[in-house]
Amino acid sequence: MEEQKDFGDVVDLILKEDGRFDKGAYYFVRQGLDHTIRNLENAPKEEAPRHVTGKELLEGIRDFAHDQYGPLAFTLLDHWGITKCDDFGDIVFNLVDYGVLGKTENDKKEDFSGGYDFREAFLKPYLPKNAKGELHPEQS
């Protein structure tokens, strides 16, 4: 029987080798994955839990960030060192390499490339709009 790894201990080990991201980034991605899985399980498609794709995880993480942090999400992600979707992929694959997360033979870091623009995803929804509901020209 495999010994359960303590998430915090594993993250500390990862940070010794790869210090690009703050410890909070790993906890956020883990919570974003849990959020994504819960939402997928609520979808009336399949009975058994299934694998989460990179694209599904990116969407779930974006949704989770809005739910948890609202207009502060962009700033907080930046504080943790996450500035693009590829960073989520790097975090996920660090966790895979340390045996915390699993992957299929079809999963690759590139699944996270080009997912969405961070400003569009995390800032634009919170920018003030004019009376017609349009963004001011300098904010578009």
For each residue, the residues with C-beta under 8 A, 3 or more apart:
1:
2:
3:
4:
5: 9 10 98 99 100
6: 9 10
7: 10 11 26 27 30 100
8: 11 12
9: 5 6 12 13
10: 5 6 7 13 14 95 98 99 100
11: 7 8 14 15 23 26 27
12: 8 9 15 16 23
13: 9 10 16 17 98
14: 10 11 17 18 26 94 95 98
15: 11 12 18 19 21 23
16: 12 13 19
17: 13 14
18: 14 15 21 90 94
19: 15 16
20: 81 87 90
21: 15 18 25 26 80 81 82 87 90 91
22: 25 79 80 81
23: 11 12 15 26 27
24: 27 28 76 79 80
25: 21 22 28 29 77 80 81 82 87 91
26: 7 11 14 21 23 29 30 91 94 95
27: 7 11 23 24 30 31
28: 24 25 31 32 61 64 65 77 80 82
29: 25 26 32 33 61 88 91 92 95
30: 7 26 27 33 34 95 100
31: 27 28 34 35 64 68
32: 28 29 35 36 57 60 61 64 65
33: 29 30 36 37 52 57 60 61 101
34: 30 31 37 38
35: 31 32 38 39 60 61 63 64 67
36: 32 33 39 40 52 56 57 59 60 61 63 64
37: 33 34 40 41 49 52 60
38: 34 35 41 42
39: 35 36 42 43 60 63
40: 36 37 43 45 50 52 56 60
41: 37 38 49
42: 38 39
43: 39 40 46
44:
45: 40
46: 43 50
47:
48:
49: 37 41
50: 40 46
51: 104
52: 33 36 37 40 56 57 60
53: 56 57 107 111
54: 57 58 89 92 107 108 111 112 115
55: 58 59 111 115
56: 36 40 52 53 59 60
57: 32 33 36 52 53 54 60 61 88 92 112
58: 54 55 61 62 85 88 112 115 116
59: 36 55 56 62 63
60: 32 33 35 36 37 39 40 52 56 57 63 64
61: 28 29 32 33 35 36 57 58 64 65 88
62: 58 59 65 66 116 121 122
63: 35 36 39 59 60 66 67
64: 28 31 32 35 36 60 61 67 68
65: 28 32 61 62 68 69 73 77 122
66: 62 63 69 70 73 122 125
67: 35 63 64
68: 31 64 65 73
69: 65 66 72 73 76
70: 66 73 126
71: 74 123 126
72: 69 75 76
73: 65 66 68 69 70 76 77 122
74: 71 77 78 118 119 122 123
75: 72 78 79
76: 24 69 72 73 79 80
77: 25 28 65 73 74 80 82 83 118 122
78: 74 75 81 82 83
79: 22 24 75 76
80: 21 22 24 25 28 76 77
81: 20 21 22 25 78 87
82: 21 25 28 77 78 87 88 91
83: 77 78 87 118
84: 87 118
85: 58 88 89 112 113 114 115 116 118
86: 89 90 109 112 113
87: 20 21 25 81 82 83 84 90 91
88: 29 57 58 61 82 85 91 92 112 115
89: 54 85 86 92 93 109 110 111 112 113
90: 18 20 21 86 87 93 94 109
91: 21 25 26 29 82 87 88 94 95
92: 29 54 57 88 89 95 96 101 109 112
93: 89 90 96 97 103 109
94: 14 18 26 90 91 97 98
95: 10 14 26 29 30 91 92 98 100 101
96: 92 93 99 100 101 102 103 107
97: 93 94
98: 5 10 13 14 94 95
99: 5 10 96
100: 5 7 10 30 95 96
101: 33 92 95 96
102: 96
103: 93 96 107
104: 51 107
105:
106:
107: 53 54 96 103 104 111
108: 54 111
109: 86 89 90 92 93 112 113
110: 89 113
111: 53 54 55 89 107 108
112: 54 57 58 85 86 88 89 92 109 115
113: 85 86 89 109 110
114: 85
115: 54 55 58 85 88 112
116: 58 62 85 120 121
117: 120 121
118: 74 77 83 84 85 121 122 123
119: 74 122 123 124
120: 116 117 123 124
121: 62 116 117 118 124 125
122: 62 65 66 73 74 77 118 119 125
123: 71 74 118 119 120 126 127
124: 119 120 121 127 135 139
125: 66 121 122
126: 70 71 123
127: 123 124 135 136 139
128: 135 136 139
129: 132 133 134 135 136
130: 133 134 135 136
131:
132: 129
133: 129 130
134: 129 130
135: 124 127 128 129 130 139 140
136: 127 128 129 130 139 140
137: 140
138:
139: 124 127 128 135 136
140: 135 136 137
